[in-house]
Amino acid sequence: MGAWFETVAEAQRRAKKRLPPSVYSALLAGSEKGLSYDDNLAAFGLLGFAPHVAGSSGTRDLSTTVMGQTIDLPVLISPTGVQAVHPDGEVAVARAAAARGTLMGLSSFASKPVEEVTAANPRTLYQTYWMGDRDAMVRRLERARAAGCVGVIATLDWSFANGRDWGSPTIPEKLDLKAMLRFAPEGLRRPRWLADFARSGKLPDLTAPNLAAPGGPAPTFFAAYYEWMQTPPPSWDDVAWLRAQWDGPFMLKGISRVDDAKRAVQAGATAISVSNHGGNNLDGTPAPIRALPAVADAVGHEIEVLLDGGIRRGGDVAKALALGARAVMIGRAYLWGLAANGQAGVENVLDVLRGGLDSTVLGLGLSAARDLRPDDVLVPPGFTRALGVDAAP
Ligand SMILES: Cc1cc2nc3c(=O)[nH]c(=O)nc-3n(C[C@H](O)[C@H](O)[C@H](O)COP(=O)(O)O)c2cc1C
C-alpha cells in the first residue's frame, strides 16, 4: 500500500488503524447523541449540483483572500488541540499548510509552542477562548503577536458537554509511569504510532504550552481546561473588548445565528466562522451549511463569512462557497491526514480537497472558485435553517 491516499475517508481509515483507540476516539469526538456531528456530514450529502457543460476556461483559479492574506485554495486549518496524534503535532500541520499556500489556525490548547508554529508557517492565526482573567488573555495575545501571528480567532461556542453515547476516552492528566502502564496495551497494539514517538525521543506530554503563565511551566491540558470552566462566559461588551486588544484581523468562530453575526460586525470582527465546533458542543445545533445562507445574506457584505464543520471533500468546499462562504476551515480531515502520514498526510488532505474543488468548479462550467453562486447548487426544500433572523439587532 502506498502512503498516498485518494480520499479523506481513506485517511480516516488509516488513522483508525494507526492511532491507539483512545486517541482516535478523542479526535472523533462529538457530543451527546451526535445529532450535530451527524448532521454536519449528512447535510452536505443533501445538496446537489447544477452543472453547465460548456463555456468555462482551461484553467481554474481557486485562490482567495481571507483576513488580509492571499491563499492558494479556500481551505484553512481550523484550530484543534492535537494532543498525542503525532510527535510533530501542530508544527507538521503548519508546515503542510505553508507548503500548500494556506493559513494555519493554532489552538491555545495545542501541544506545540506558538513560536515553533509561526517558524513553520508565518501565516498563523492564534485561537483563543474566553478564558482566565483579562490580564491573562492580554498576555496570551501579546505572546502570539510577538511570535508573529497574523490574526486571531476567538472561539465563542462551548458548553462543556461531557458525555457522548458512544463513550468518551479516558485521557490521563499526564503520562507518568502509572498512566503508561495503564495505556501500554493500547500502545503496543499500535506499534507504528509508538515507533513515531519513540523515534522522536518524547512521549506525548499532554500539556498546553501556550497557556503557561510567564516563566511558569506549561499547564496540563486538564488544568487549563479547569481554568476555562471557571471563567464566566463573555458578554458582547467583553467580546468587543477582546477584539480591541488585537490590532489586526480578528475572527469570531462558532456563530450560528443571524443576530449573533450582526453583533460580531458591531464588535468589530473582520471575519466569522459559521460553526458548531464540529458537533462537539451543544448537540442539536444544525449543520453550519444549513445556517450559512441566512448569515451570509445578512452580513456577507460587511464581514468575511467562513464555515467549518463536515468538510470532507472538494465538493463540500464548493457547496459552502456557493452558499455564501468566502472560504472554509477543516478540522478532522487534516487530523486524519496527520495521524495517517504526518506532514505529508496533511498535504495529501489539502491536495485531495484542492483536486476535488478544482474538478467541481470545472464540472460546473466555471473558471474560478470565487464565481460559485447559489444557482450552482440544488438546495432541497426545507434544507436551510435561518436562525435568529427576527431577533437581529
Ligand atoms: C479533536 C478536536 C479538537 C478541537 N479543538 C478545538 C480548539 O481547541 N479550538 C477551537 O476553536 N476548535 C476546536 N475544534 C473544532 C474545530 O476547530 C472545527 O470547528 C471542527 O473540527 C470542524 O469540523 P470538522 O472536524 O467536521 O471539520 C476541535 C475539533 C476537534 C475534532
The ligand as an ORCA input file, in Angstrom:
! r2SCAN-3c Opt
* xyz 0 1
  C     -10.278     16.866     18.369
  C     -10.785     18.254     18.146
  C     -10.266     19.305     18.903
  C     -10.727     20.621     18.688
  N     -10.175     21.641     19.398
  C     -10.549     22.925     19.133
  C      -9.906     24.019     19.782
  O      -9.022     23.839     20.599
  N     -10.333     25.274     19.445
  C     -11.320     25.511     18.532
  O     -11.669     26.660     18.248
  N     -11.936     24.481     17.896
  C     -11.567     23.211     18.169
  N     -12.154     22.178     17.489
  C     -13.157     22.479     16.459
  C     -12.501     22.702     15.089
  O     -11.753     23.890     15.040
  C     -13.571     22.802     13.981
  O     -14.537     23.742     14.362
  C     -14.231     21.469     13.691
  O     -13.324     20.388     13.812
  C     -14.833     21.500     12.288
  O     -15.500     20.318     11.995
  P     -14.832     19.120     11.155
  O     -13.968     18.379     12.118
  O     -16.018     18.341     10.705
  O     -14.035     19.734     10.037
  C     -11.725     20.868     17.702
  C     -12.219     19.801     16.936
  C     -11.766     18.511     17.143
  C     -12.305     17.404     16.290
*
